[in-house]
């Protein structure tokens, strides 16, 4: 991280390969990073997990070649 974040800071996270940003807030701040709590409804969380699994599967297959 280039800029330290304070606890309770609202953040938006962008993951390459995922079509939307993920909202959350900082629950703990450390010298070298943060712990984030994501703000997702159950259906949003399930959809995000499917996207992450698909992205991981595609990446894993590409690494085999």
PDB file of N, H, CA, C and O in Angstrom:
ATOM      1  N   UNK A   1       0.831  -1.181   0.000  1.00  0.00           N
ATOM      2  CA  UNK A   1       0.000   0.000   0.000  1.00  0.00           C
ATOM      3  C   UNK A   1       0.874   1.243   0.000  1.00  0.00           C
ATOM      4  O   UNK A   1       1.878   1.319   0.709  1.00  0.00           O
ATOM      5  N   UNK A   2       0.483   2.195  -0.791  1.00  0.00           N
ATOM      6  H   UNK A   2      -0.332   2.133  -1.368  1.00  0.00           H
ATOM      7  CA  UNK A   2       1.242   3.439  -0.865  1.00  0.00           C
ATOM      8  C   UNK A   2       0.864   4.411   0.237  1.00  0.00           C
ATOM      9  O   UNK A   2       1.699   5.193   0.690  1.00  0.00           O
ATOM     10  N   UNK A   3      -0.388   4.370   0.672  1.00  0.00           N
ATOM     11  H   UNK A   3      -1.067   3.735   0.305  1.00  0.00           H
ATOM     12  CA  UNK A   3      -0.886   5.305   1.678  1.00  0.00           C
ATOM     13  C   UNK A   3      -1.505   4.514   2.824  1.00  0.00           C
ATOM     14  O   UNK A   3      -2.361   3.664   2.580  1.00  0.00           O
ATOM     15  N   UNK A   4      -1.100   4.765   4.059  1.00  0.00           N
ATOM     16  H   UNK A   4      -0.404   5.456   4.257  1.00  0.00           H
ATOM     17  CA  UNK A   4      -1.721   4.059   5.185  1.00  0.00           C
ATOM     18  C   UNK A   4      -3.203   4.417   5.287  1.00  0.00           C
ATOM     19  O   UNK A   4      -3.599   5.548   5.005  1.00  0.00           O
ATOM     20  N   UNK A   5      -4.009   3.448   5.692  1.00  0.00           N
ATOM     21  H   UNK A   5      -3.687   2.530   5.922  1.00  0.00           H
ATOM     22  CA  UNK A   5      -5.445   3.669   5.884  1.00  0.00           C
ATOM     23  C   UNK A   5      -5.785   3.517   7.354  1.00  0.00           C
ATOM     24  O   UNK A   5      -5.250   2.643   8.036  1.00  0.00           O
ATOM     25  N   UNK A   6      -6.666   4.361   7.833  1.00  0.00           N
ATOM     26  H   UNK A   6      -7.100   5.071   7.278  1.00  0.00           H
ATOM     27  CA  UNK A   6      -7.099   4.291   9.231  1.00  0.00           C
ATOM     28  C   UNK A   6      -8.229   3.277   9.369  1.00  0.00           C
ATOM     29  O   UNK A   6      -8.948   2.989   8.412  1.00  0.00           O
ATOM     30  N   UNK A   7      -8.371   2.742  10.580  1.00  0.00           N
ATOM     31  H   UNK A   7      -7.787   2.977  11.358  1.00  0.00           H
ATOM     32  CA  UNK A   7      -9.492   1.853  10.847  1.00  0.00           C
ATOM     33  C   UNK A   7     -10.796   2.571  10.541  1.00  0.00           C
ATOM     34  O   UNK A   7     -10.913   3.780  10.742  1.00  0.00           O
ATOM     35  N   UNK A   8     -11.771   1.820  10.054  1.00  0.00           N
ATOM     36  H   UNK A   8     -11.676   0.838   9.891  1.00  0.00           H
ATOM     37  CA  UNK A   8     -13.097   2.296   9.650  1.00  0.00           C
ATOM     38  C   UNK A   8     -13.103   3.078   8.344  1.00  0.00           C
ATOM     39  O   UNK A   8     -14.148   3.598   7.953  1.00  0.00           O
ATOM     40  N   UNK A   9     -11.966   3.177   7.658  1.00  0.00           N
ATOM     41  H   UNK A   9     -11.117   2.755   7.976  1.00  0.00           H
ATOM     42  CA  UNK A   9     -11.944   3.839   6.351  1.00  0.00           C
ATOM     43  C   UNK A   9     -12.751   3.010   5.352  1.00  0.00           C
ATOM     44  O   UNK A   9     -12.609   1.789   5.291  1.00  0.00           O
ATOM     45  N   UNK A  10     -13.587   3.673   4.579  1.00  0.00           N
ATOM     46  H   UNK A  10     -13.702   4.665   4.628  1.00  0.00           H
ATOM     47  CA  UNK A  10     -14.318   2.996   3.505  1.00  0.00           C
ATOM     48  C   UNK A  10     -13.373   2.818   2.321  1.00  0.00           C
ATOM     49  O   UNK A  10     -12.602   3.721   1.993  1.00  0.00           O
ATOM     50  N   UNK A  11     -13.435   1.649   1.682  1.00  0.00           N
ATOM     51  H   UNK A  11     -14.061   0.916   1.948  1.00  0.00           H
ATOM     52  CA  UNK A  11     -12.578   1.394   0.530  1.00  0.00           C
ATOM     53  C   UNK A  11     -13.363   0.676  -0.552  1.00  0.00           C
ATOM     54  O   UNK A  11     -14.398   0.063  -0.290  1.00  0.00           O
ATOM     55  N   UNK A  12     -12.857   0.763  -1.765  1.00  0.00           N
ATOM     56  H   UNK A  12     -12.017   1.261  -1.978  1.00  0.00           H
ATOM     57  CA  UNK A  12     -13.351   0.013  -2.916  1.00  0.00           C
ATOM     58  C   UNK A  12     -12.163  -0.766  -3.457  1.00  0.00           C
ATOM     59  O   UNK A  12     -11.099  -0.197  -3.698  1.00  0.00           O
ATOM     60  N   UNK A  13     -12.342  -2.054  -3.647  1.00  0.00           N
ATOM     61  H   UNK A  13     -13.207  -2.516  -3.451  1.00  0.00           H
ATOM     62  CA  UNK A  13     -11.258  -2.907  -4.127  1.00  0.00           C
ATOM     63  C   UNK A  13     -11.583  -3.359  -5.541  1.00  0.00           C
ATOM     64  O   UNK A  13     -12.697  -3.801  -5.823  1.00  0.00           O
ATOM     65  N   UNK A  14     -10.603  -3.244  -6.424  1.00  0.00           N
ATOM     66  H   UNK A  14      -9.699  -2.885  -6.195  1.00  0.00           H
ATOM     67  CA  UNK A  14     -10.729  -3.711  -7.804  1.00  0.00           C
ATOM     68  C   UNK A  14      -9.794  -4.899  -7.980  1.00  0.00           C
ATOM     69  O   UNK A  14      -8.600  -4.809  -7.696  1.00  0.00           O
ATOM     70  N   UNK A  15     -10.349  -6.021  -8.455  1.00  0.00           N
ATOM     71  H   UNK A  15     -11.319  -6.095  -8.686  1.00  0.00           H
ATOM     72  CA  UNK A  15      -9.566  -7.224  -8.723  1.00  0.00           C
ATOM     73  C   UNK A  15      -9.545  -7.430 -10.231  1.00  0.00           C
ATOM     74  O   UNK A  15     -10.599  -7.510 -10.861  1.00  0.00           O
ATOM     75  N   UNK A  16      -8.347  -7.516 -10.819  1.00  0.00           N
ATOM     76  H   UNK A  16      -7.490  -7.451 -10.307  1.00  0.00           H
ATOM     77  CA  UNK A  16      -8.246  -7.772 -12.256  1.00  0.00           C
ATOM     78  C   UNK A  16      -9.015  -9.039 -12.600  1.00  0.00           C
ATOM     79  O   UNK A  16      -8.834 -10.077 -11.963  1.00  0.00           O
ATOM     80  N   UNK A  17      -9.873  -8.949 -13.610  1.00  0.00           N
ATOM     81  H   UNK A  17     -10.020  -8.106 -14.127  1.00  0.00           H
ATOM     82  CA  UNK A  17     -10.654 -10.100 -14.040  1.00  0.00           C
ATOM     83  C   UNK A  17     -12.038 -10.172 -13.426  1.00  0.00           C
ATOM     84  O   UNK A  17     -12.852 -10.995 -13.846  1.00  0.00           O
ATOM     85  N   UNK A  18     -12.325  -9.333 -12.443  1.00  0.00           N
ATOM     86  H   UNK A  18     -11.664  -8.664 -12.102  1.00  0.00           H
ATOM     87  CA  UNK A  18     -13.649  -9.267 -11.830  1.00  0.00           C
ATOM     88  C   UNK A  18     -14.315  -7.998 -12.344  1.00  0.00           C
ATOM     89  O   UNK A  18     -13.690  -6.938 -12.377  1.00  0.00           O
ATOM     90  N   UNK A  19     -15.582  -8.099 -12.745  1.00  0.00           N
ATOM     91  H   UNK A  19     -16.089  -8.960 -12.719  1.00  0.00           H
ATOM     92  CA  UNK A  19     -16.246  -7.009 -13.450  1.00  0.00           C
ATOM     93  C   UNK A  19     -16.685  -5.829 -12.598  1.00  0.00           C
ATOM     94  O   UNK A  19     -17.111  -4.813 -13.148  1.00  0.00           O
ATOM     95  N   UNK A  20     -16.598  -5.925 -11.295  1.00  0.00           N
ATOM     96  H   UNK A  20     -16.252  -6.750 -10.849  1.00  0.00           H
ATOM     97  CA  UNK A  20     -17.099  -4.831 -10.457  1.00  0.00           C
ATOM     98  C   UNK A  20     -16.193  -4.640  -9.250  1.00  0.00           C
ATOM     99  O   UNK A  20     -15.456  -5.543  -8.854  1.00  0.00           O
ATOM    100  N   UNK A  21     -16.264  -3.442  -8.674  1.00  0.00           N
ATOM    101  H   UNK A  21     -16.863  -2.708  -8.995  1.00  0.00           H
ATOM    102  CA  UNK A  21     -15.504  -3.155  -7.458  1.00  0.00           C
ATOM    103  C   UNK A  21     -16.194  -3.790  -6.258  1.00  0.00           C
ATOM    104  O   UNK A  21     -17.393  -4.062  -6.296  1.00  0.00           O
ATOM    105  N   UNK A  22     -15.435  -4.022  -5.200  1.00  0.00           N
ATOM    106  H   UNK A  22     -14.461  -3.801  -5.169  1.00  0.00           H
ATOM    107  CA  UNK A  22     -15.963  -4.637  -3.981  1.00  0.00           C
ATOM    108  C   UNK A  22     -15.820  -3.622  -2.860  1.00  0.00           C
ATOM    109  O   UNK A  22     -14.720  -3.147  -2.578  1.00  0.00           O
ATOM    110  N   UNK A  23     -16.940  -3.289  -2.220  1.00  0.00           N
ATOM    111  H   UNK A  23     -17.834  -3.674  -2.448  1.00  0.00           H
ATOM    112  CA  UNK A  23     -16.937  -2.303  -1.137  1.00  0.00           C
ATOM    113  C   UNK A  23     -16.618  -2.971   0.188  1.00  0.00           C
ATOM    114  O   UNK A  23     -16.977  -4.124   0.422  1.00  0.00           O
ATOM    115  N   UNK A  24     -15.941  -2.231   1.046  1.00  0.00           N
ATOM    116  H   UNK A  24     -15.649  -1.294   0.856  1.00  0.00           H
ATOM    117  CA  UNK A  24     -15.627  -2.728   2.373  1.00  0.00           C
ATOM    118  C   UNK A  24     -15.129  -1.601   3.253  1.00  0.00           C
ATOM    119  O   UNK A  24     -15.141  -0.432   2.865  1.00  0.00           O
ATOM    120  N   UNK A  25     -14.696  -1.969   4.433  1.00  0.00           N
ATOM    121  H   UNK A  25     -14.686  -2.918   4.749  1.00  0.00           H
ATOM    122  CA  UNK A  25     -14.085  -0.977   5.318  1.00  0.00           C
ATOM    123  C   UNK A  25     -12.968  -1.640   6.113  1.00  0.00           C
ATOM    124  O   UNK A  25     -12.980  -2.846   6.359  1.00  0.00           O
ATOM    125  N   UNK A  26     -12.015  -0.824   6.503  1.00  0.00           N
ATOM    126  H   UNK A  26     -12.005   0.156   6.304  1.00  0.00           H
ATOM    127  CA  UNK A  26     -10.845  -1.300   7.234  1.00  0.00           C
ATOM    128  C   UNK A  26     -11.253  -1.617   8.673  1.00  0.00           C
ATOM    129  O   UNK A  26     -11.800  -0.764   9.372  1.00  0.00           O
ATOM    130  N   UNK A  27     -10.983  -2.849   9.110  1.00  0.00           N
ATOM    131  H   UNK A  27     -10.538  -3.542   8.543  1.00  0.00           H
ATOM    132  CA  UNK A  27     -11.288  -3.214  10.499  1.00  0.00           C
ATOM    133  C   UNK A  27     -10.038  -3.216  11.372  1.00  0.00           C
ATOM    134  O   UNK A  27     -10.138  -3.053  12.588  1.00  0.00           O
ATOM    135  N   UNK A  28      -8.851  -3.401  10.766  1.00  0.00           N
ATOM    136  H   UNK A  28      -8.770  -3.533   9.778  1.00  0.00           H
ATOM    137  CA  UNK A  28      -7.588  -3.317  11.500  1.00  0.00           C
ATOM    138  C   UNK A  28      -6.525  -2.777  10.550  1.00  0.00           C
ATOM    139  O   UNK A  28      -6.486  -3.130   9.371  1.00  0.00           O
ATOM    140  N   UNK A  29      -5.676  -1.927  11.077  1.00  0.00           N
ATOM    141  H   UNK A  29      -5.707  -1.640  12.035  1.00  0.00           H
ATOM    142  CA  UNK A  29      -4.576  -1.374  10.289  1.00  0.00           C
ATOM    143  C   UNK A  29      -3.256  -1.851  10.877  1.00  0.00           C
ATOM    144  O   UNK A  29      -3.081  -1.866  12.096  1.00  0.00           O
ATOM    145  N   UNK A  30      -2.329  -2.242  10.009  1.00  0.00           N
ATOM    146  H   UNK A  30      -2.471  -2.230   9.020  1.00  0.00           H
ATOM    147  CA  UNK A  30      -1.003  -2.707  10.395  1.00  0.00           C
ATOM    148  C   UNK A  30       0.031  -1.822   9.686  1.00  0.00           C
ATOM    149  O   UNK A  30      -0.322  -1.023   8.818  1.00  0.00           O
ATOM    150  N   UNK A  31       1.283  -1.965  10.054  1.00  0.00           N
ATOM    151  H   UNK A  31       1.570  -2.613  10.760  1.00  0.00           H
ATOM    152  CA  UNK A  31       2.342  -1.204   9.391  1.00  0.00           C
ATOM    153  C   UNK A  31       2.430  -1.523   7.901  1.00  0.00           C
ATOM    154  O   UNK A  31       2.731  -0.647   7.092  1.00  0.00           O
ATOM    155  N   UNK A  32       2.165  -2.791   7.539  1.00  0.00           N
ATOM    156  H   UNK A  32       1.920  -3.503   8.197  1.00  0.00           H
ATOM    157  CA  UNK A  32       2.352  -3.210   6.155  1.00  0.00           C
ATOM    158  C   UNK A  32       1.059  -3.609   5.446  1.00  0.00           C
ATOM    159  O   UNK A  32       1.112  -4.257   4.401  1.00  0.00           O
ATOM    160  N   UNK A  33      -0.102  -3.235   5.992  1.00  0.00           N
ATOM    161  H   UNK A  33      -0.145  -2.709   6.841  1.00  0.00           H
ATOM    162  CA  UNK A  33      -1.351  -3.586   5.321  1.00  0.00           C
ATOM    163  C   UNK A  33      -2.557  -3.363   6.213  1.00  0.00           C
ATOM    164  O   UNK A  33      -2.473  -2.715   7.257  1.00  0.00           O
ATOM    165  N   UNK A  34      -3.679  -3.916   5.779  1.00  0.00           N
ATOM    166  H   UNK A  34      -3.747  -4.443   4.931  1.00  0.00           H
ATOM    167  CA  UNK A  34      -4.928  -3.753   6.514  1.00  0.00           C
ATOM    168  C   UNK A  34      -5.735  -5.043   6.476  1.00  0.00           C
ATOM    169  O   UNK A  34      -5.521  -5.900   5.618  1.00  0.00           O
ATOM    170  N   UNK A  35      -6.664  -5.169   7.416  1.00  0.00           N
ATOM    171  H   UNK A  35      -6.838  -4.473   8.113  1.00  0.00           H
ATOM    172  CA  UNK A  35      -7.672  -6.221   7.377  1.00  0.00           C
ATOM    173  C   UNK A  35      -8.972  -5.544   6.973  1.00  0.00           C
ATOM    174  O   UNK A  35      -9.336  -4.503   7.520  1.00  0.00           O
ATOM    175  N   UNK A  36      -9.669  -6.139   6.015  1.00  0.00           N
ATOM    176  H   UNK A  36      -9.373  -6.985   5.570  1.00  0.00           H
ATOM    177  CA  UNK A  36     -10.858  -5.517   5.446  1.00  0.00           C
ATOM    178  C   UNK A  36     -12.073  -6.405   5.683  1.00  0.00           C
ATOM    179  O   UNK A  36     -11.997  -7.627   5.559  1.00  0.00           O
ATOM    180  N   UNK A  37     -13.185  -5.781   6.022  1.00  0.00           N
ATOM    181  H   UNK A  37     -13.247  -4.788   6.123  1.00  0.00           H
ATOM    182  CA  UNK A  37     -14.471  -6.478   6.081  1.00  0.00           C
ATOM    183  C   UNK A  37     -15.258  -6.031   4.865  1.00  0.00           C
ATOM    184  O   UNK A  37     -15.488  -4.839   4.664  1.00  0.00           O
ATOM    185  N   UNK A  38     -15.668  -6.997   4.057  1.00  0.00           N
ATOM    186  H   UNK A  38     -15.482  -7.965   4.221  1.00  0.00           H
ATOM    187  CA  UNK A  38     -16.413  -6.682   2.844  1.00  0.00           C
ATOM    188  C   UNK A  38     -17.890  -6.535   3.163  1.00  0.00           C
ATOM    189  O   UNK A  38     -18.413  -7.184   4.068  1.00  0.00           O
ATOM    190  N   UNK A  39     -18.550  -5.677   2.408  1.00  0.00           N
ATOM    191  H   UNK A  39     -18.125  -5.150   1.672  1.00  0.00           H
ATOM    192  CA  UNK A  39     -19.954  -5.385   2.630  1.00  0.00           C
ATOM    193  C   UNK A  39     -20.772  -5.990   1.494  1.00  0.00           C
ATOM    194  O   UNK A  39     -21.131  -5.305   0.536  1.00  0.00           O
ATOM    195  N   UNK A  40     -21.060  -7.291   1.618  1.00  0.00           N
ATOM    196  H   UNK A  40     -20.768  -7.847   2.396  1.00  0.00           H
ATOM    197  CA  UNK A  40     -21.758  -8.024   0.571  1.00  0.00           C
ATOM    198  C   UNK A  40     -22.987  -8.724   1.137  1.00  0.00           C
ATOM    199  O   UNK A  40     -22.959  -9.270   2.240  1.00  0.00           O
ATOM    200  N   UNK A  41     -24.054  -8.697   0.367  1.00  0.00           N
ATOM    201  H   UNK A  41     -24.077  -8.254  -0.529  1.00  0.00           H
ATOM    202  CA  UNK A  41     -25.211  -9.528   0.685  1.00  0.00           C
ATOM    203  C   UNK A  41     -24.836 -10.974   0.342  1.00  0.00           C
ATOM    204  O   UNK A  41     -23.886 -11.207  -0.405  1.00  0.00           O
ATOM    205  N   UNK A  42     -25.572 -11.934   0.881  1.00  0.00           N
ATOM    206  H   UNK A  42     -26.344 -11.744   1.488  1.00  0.00           H
ATOM    207  CA  UNK A  42     -25.254 -13.349   0.665  1.00  0.00           C
ATOM    208  C   UNK A  42     -25.196 -13.692  -0.827  1.00  0.00           C
ATOM    209  O   UNK A  42     -24.281 -14.391  -1.261  1.00  0.00           O
ATOM    210  N   UNK A  43     -26.150 -13.214  -1.607  1.00  0.00           N
ATOM    211  H   UNK A  43     -26.894 -12.646  -1.255  1.00  0.00           H
ATOM    212  CA  UNK A  43     -26.166 -13.514  -3.048  1.00  0.00           C
ATOM    213  C   UNK A  43     -24.967 -12.884  -3.752  1.00  0.00           C
ATOM    214  O   UNK A  43     -24.395 -13.490  -4.657  1.00  0.00           O
ATOM    215  N   UNK A  44     -24.580 -11.670  -3.344  1.00  0.00           N
ATOM    216  H   UNK A  44     -25.045 -11.178  -2.608  1.00  0.00           H
ATOM    217  CA  UNK A  44     -23.405 -11.011  -3.921  1.00  0.00           C
ATOM    218  C   UNK A  44     -22.140 -11.783  -3.588  1.00  0.00           C
ATOM    219  O   UNK A  44     -21.260 -11.937  -4.435  1.00  0.00           O
ATOM    220  N   UNK A  45     -22.048 -12.270  -2.352  1.00  0.00           N
ATOM    221  H   UNK A  45     -22.763 -12.145  -1.664  1.00  0.00           H
ATOM    222  CA  UNK A  45     -20.874 -13.044  -1.938  1.00  0.00           C
ATOM    223  C   UNK A  45     -20.759 -14.329  -2.746  1.00  0.00           C
ATOM    224  O   UNK A  45     -19.669 -14.685  -3.192  1.00  0.00           O
ATOM    225  N   UNK A  46     -21.871 -15.024  -2.936  1.00  0.00           N
ATOM    226  H   UNK A  46     -22.757 -14.735  -2.574  1.00  0.00           H
ATOM    227  CA  UNK A  46     -21.854 -16.263  -3.724  1.00  0.00           C
ATOM    228  C   UNK A  46     -21.437 -15.991  -5.163  1.00  0.00           C
ATOM    229  O   UNK A  46     -20.643 -16.740  -5.732  1.00  0.00           O
ATOM    230  N   UNK A  47     -21.971 -14.918  -5.757  1.00  0.00           N
ATOM    231  H   UNK A  47     -22.616 -14.309  -5.294  1.00  0.00           H
ATOM    232  CA  UNK A  47     -21.611 -14.572  -7.133  1.00  0.00           C
ATOM    233  C   UNK A  47     -20.126 -14.223  -7.230  1.00  0.00           C
ATOM    234  O   UNK A  47     -19.454 -14.631  -8.177  1.00  0.00           O
ATOM    235  N   UNK A  48     -19.615 -13.471  -6.259  1.00  0.00           N
ATOM    236  H   UNK A  48     -20.161 -13.139  -5.490  1.00  0.00           H
ATOM    237  CA  UNK A  48     -18.197 -13.110  -6.246  1.00  0.00           C
ATOM    238  C   UNK A  48     -17.322 -14.352  -6.112  1.00  0.00           C
ATOM    239  O   UNK A  48     -16.309 -14.472  -6.801  1.00  0.00           O
ATOM    240  N   UNK A  49     -17.699 -15.263  -5.244  1.00  0.00           N
ATOM    241  H   UNK A  49     -18.522 -15.166  -4.685  1.00  0.00           H
ATOM    242  CA  UNK A  49     -16.923 -16.499  -5.094  1.00  0.00           C
ATOM    243  C   UNK A  49     -16.904 -17.305  -6.388  1.00  0.00           C
ATOM    244  O   UNK A  49     -15.877 -17.886  -6.737  1.00  0.00           O
ATOM    245  N   UNK A  50     -18.026 -17.346  -7.104  1.00  0.00           N
ATOM    246  H   UNK A  50     -18.860 -16.874  -6.820  1.00  0.00           H
ATOM    247  CA  UNK A  50     -18.057 -18.042  -8.397  1.00  0.00           C
ATOM    248  C   UNK A  50     -17.105 -17.361  -9.387  1.00  0.00           C
ATOM    249  O   UNK A  50     -16.372 -18.036 -10.110  1.00  0.00           O
ATOM    250  N   UNK A  51     -17.119 -16.019  -9.418  1.00  0.00           N
ATOM    251  H   UNK A  51     -17.715 -15.471  -8.830  1.00  0.00           H
ATOM    252  CA  UNK A  51     -16.223 -15.285 -10.317  1.00  0.00           C
ATOM    253  C   UNK A  51     -14.756 -15.551  -9.973  1.00  0.00           C
ATOM    254  O   UNK A  51     -13.936 -15.773 -10.865  1.00  0.00           O
ATOM    255  N   UNK A  52     -14.431 -15.528  -8.685  1.00  0.00           N
ATOM    256  H   UNK A  52     -15.097 -15.348  -7.961  1.00  0.00           H
ATOM    257  CA  UNK A  52     -13.048 -15.765  -8.260  1.00  0.00           C
ATOM    258  C   UNK A  52     -12.628 -17.189  -8.594  1.00  0.00           C
ATOM    259  O   UNK A  52     -11.512 -17.402  -9.068  1.00  0.00           O
ATOM    260  N   UNK A  53     -13.489 -18.162  -8.360  1.00  0.00           N
ATOM    261  H   UNK A  53     -14.396 -17.989  -7.975  1.00  0.00           H
ATOM    262  CA  UNK A  53     -13.168 -19.558  -8.692  1.00  0.00           C
ATOM    263  C   UNK A  53     -12.969 -19.733 -10.190  1.00  0.00           C
ATOM    264  O   UNK A  53     -12.050 -20.436 -10.611  1.00  0.00           O
ATOM    265  N   UNK A  54     -13.817 -19.105 -11.003  1.00  0.00           N
ATOM    266  H   UNK A  54     -14.564 -18.535 -10.662  1.00  0.00           H
ATOM    267  CA  UNK A  54     -13.675 -19.195 -12.461  1.00  0.00           C
ATOM    268  C   UNK A  54     -12.367 -18.553 -12.908  1.00  0.00           C
ATOM    269  O   UNK A  54     -11.670 -19.092 -13.767  1.00  0.00           O
ATOM    270  N   UNK A  55     -12.038 -17.414 -12.331  1.00  0.00           N
ATOM    271  H   UNK A  55     -12.605 -16.976 -11.632  1.00  0.00           H
ATOM    272  CA  UNK A  55     -10.790 -16.728 -12.653  1.00  0.00           C
ATOM    273  C   UNK A  55      -9.593 -17.589 -12.267  1.00  0.00           C
ATOM    274  O   UNK A  55      -8.633 -17.701 -13.028  1.00  0.00           O
ATOM    275  N   UNK A  56      -9.651 -18.196 -11.088  1.00  0.00           N
ATOM    276  H   UNK A  56     -10.431 -18.105 -10.470  1.00  0.00           H
ATOM    277  CA  UNK A  56      -8.563 -19.071 -10.636  1.00  0.00           C
ATOM    278  C   UNK A  56      -8.429 -20.287 -11.551  1.00  0.00           C
ATOM    279  O   UNK A  56      -7.319 -20.673 -11.915  1.00  0.00           O
ATOM    280  N   UNK A  57      -9.554 -20.886 -11.920  1.00  0.00           N
ATOM    281  H   UNK A  57     -10.457 -20.572 -11.624  1.00  0.00           H
ATOM    282  CA  UNK A  57      -9.512 -22.060 -12.804  1.00  0.00           C
ATOM    283  C   UNK A  57      -8.898 -21.702 -14.153  1.00  0.00           C
ATOM    284  O   UNK A  57      -8.084 -22.456 -14.685  1.00  0.00           O
ATOM    285  N   UNK A  58      -9.281 -20.564 -14.701  1.00  0.00           N
ATOM    286  H   UNK A  58      -9.943 -19.951 -14.268  1.00  0.00           H
ATOM    287  CA  UNK A  58      -8.741 -20.135 -15.989  1.00  0.00           C
ATOM    288  C   UNK A  58      -7.242 -19.885 -15.886  1.00  0.00           C
ATOM    289  O   UNK A  58      -6.487 -20.246 -16.788  1.00  0.00           O
ATOM    290  N   UNK A  59      -6.812 -19.271 -14.796  1.00  0.00           N
ATOM    291  H   UNK A  59      -7.425 -18.977 -14.063  1.00  0.00           H
ATOM    292  CA  UNK A  59      -5.391 -18.993 -14.587  1.00  0.00           C
ATOM    293  C   UNK A  59      -4.616 -20.288 -14.399  1.00  0.00           C
ATOM    294  O   UNK A  59      -3.519 -20.439 -14.937  1.00  0.00           O
ATOM    295  N   UNK A  60      -5.179 -21.220 -13.641  1.00  0.00           N
ATOM    296  H   UNK A  60      -6.070 -21.097 -13.205  1.00  0.00           H
ATOM    297  CA  UNK A  60      -4.505 -22.499 -13.400  1.00  0.00           C
ATOM    298  C   UNK A  60      -4.329 -23.279 -14.692  1.00  0.00           C
ATOM    299  O   UNK A  60      -3.277 -23.879 -14.915  1.00  0.00           O
ATOM    300  N   UNK A  61      -5.365 -23.279 -15.560  1.00  0.00           N
ATOM    301  H   UNK A  61      -6.219 -22.792 -15.379  1.00  0.00           H
ATOM    302  CA  UNK A  61      -5.256 -23.976 -16.840  1.00  0.00           C
ATOM    303  C   UNK A  61      -4.208 -23.320 -17.716  1.00  0.00           C
ATOM    304  O   UNK A  61      -3.461 -24.019 -18.401  1.00  0.00           O
ATOM    305  N   UNK A  62      -4.131 -22.010 -17.714  1.00  0.00           N
ATOM    306  H   UNK A  62      -4.738 -21.442 -17.157  1.00  0.00           H
ATOM    307  CA  UNK A  62      -3.147 -21.308 -18.535  1.00  0.00           C
ATOM    308  C   UNK A  62      -1.730 -21.629 -18.087  1.00  0.00           C
ATOM    309  O   UNK A  62      -0.814 -21.684 -18.907  1.00  0.00           O
ATOM    310  N   UNK A  63      -1.545 -21.843 -16.776  1.00  0.00           N
ATOM    311  H   UNK A  63      -2.290 -21.798 -16.109  1.00  0.00           H
ATOM    312  CA  UNK A  63      -0.210 -22.161 -16.239  1.00  0.00           C
ATOM    313  C   UNK A  63       0.256 -23.550 -16.651  1.00  0.00           C
ATOM    314  O   UNK A  63       1.454 -23.829 -16.607  1.00  0.00           O
ATOM    315  N   UNK A  64      -0.663 -24.431 -17.052  1.00  0.00           N
ATOM    316  H   UNK A  64      -1.636 -24.205 -17.088  1.00  0.00           H
ATOM    317  CA  UNK A  64      -0.294 -25.791 -17.417  1.00  0.00           C
ATOM    318  C   UNK A  64       0.407 -25.860 -18.759  1.00  0.00           C
ATOM    319  O   UNK A  64       1.089 -26.842 -19.052  1.00  0.00           O
ATOM    320  N   UNK A  65       0.250 -24.838 -19.574  1.00  0.00           N
ATOM    321  H   UNK A  65      -0.304 -24.040 -19.336  1.00  0.00           H
ATOM    322  CA  UNK A  65       0.819 -24.868 -20.932  1.00  0.00           C
ATOM    323  C   UNK A  65       2.148 -24.198 -21.004  1.00  0.00           C
ATOM    324  O   UNK A  65       2.753 -24.141 -22.075  1.00  0.00           O
TER     325      UNK A  65
END
